[in-house]
Amino acid sequence: RIYDLIQVDNRIKSFFQGKNYQAIKEGQRVYLTELLGGPKIYKGKDLVEIHKTVGLTDYHFDCFLGNAEKALSGLGLEDETIDEVVVSMEPVRSALMNRAQGLAAHAKQVDGQSVLER
């Protein structure tokens, strides 16, 4: 669902035009699954390497997060879970902007479970 929103979002859709959209979609799906505590199966390129010449700004990342929030809300997830997912994606901002990174989401456990397990 998030990718449907991105394709019509004039603020960020240009980053995906002319690219292998299916490959990007699959790579992001696998990466985000891992980021949120799922199995460590991401074998794609390093995020910094992928995005170093793209020209992303905090505004663009905020647009992506807004689309993620809309998609998750549309799936009927509770606000608390949506907030946790969005907060878990924040450290990715640092990688995309080539900044120092903080604690990874996979290290964030509540009652011994990741956000995907709860």
Long-range contacts (C-beta under 8 A, 24 or more apart in sequence): 1-71, 1-74, 1-75, 2-67, 2-68, 2-70, 2-71, 4-71, 5-67, 5-70, 5-71, 6-64, 6-67, 9-63, 9-67, 11-59, 11-60, 11-63, 12-60, 12-63, 12-64, 12-67, 15-54, 15-56, 15-60, 32-89, 33-116, 34-106, 35-88, 35-89, 35-92, 35-104, 35-105, 35-106, 36-85, 36-88, 36-105, 36-106, 36-114, 36-115, 36-116, 37-105, 37-106, 37-108, 37-109, 37-113, 37-114, 37-115, 37-116, 37-117, 38-114, 38-116, 40-106, 47-92, 47-95, 47-96, 48-95, 48-96, 48-98, 51-95, 51-96, 52-98, 56-96, 56-97, 57-97, 58-93, 58-97, 61-92, 61-93, 61-96, 61-97, 65-89, 81-115, 81-118, 84-115, 85-115, 88-115
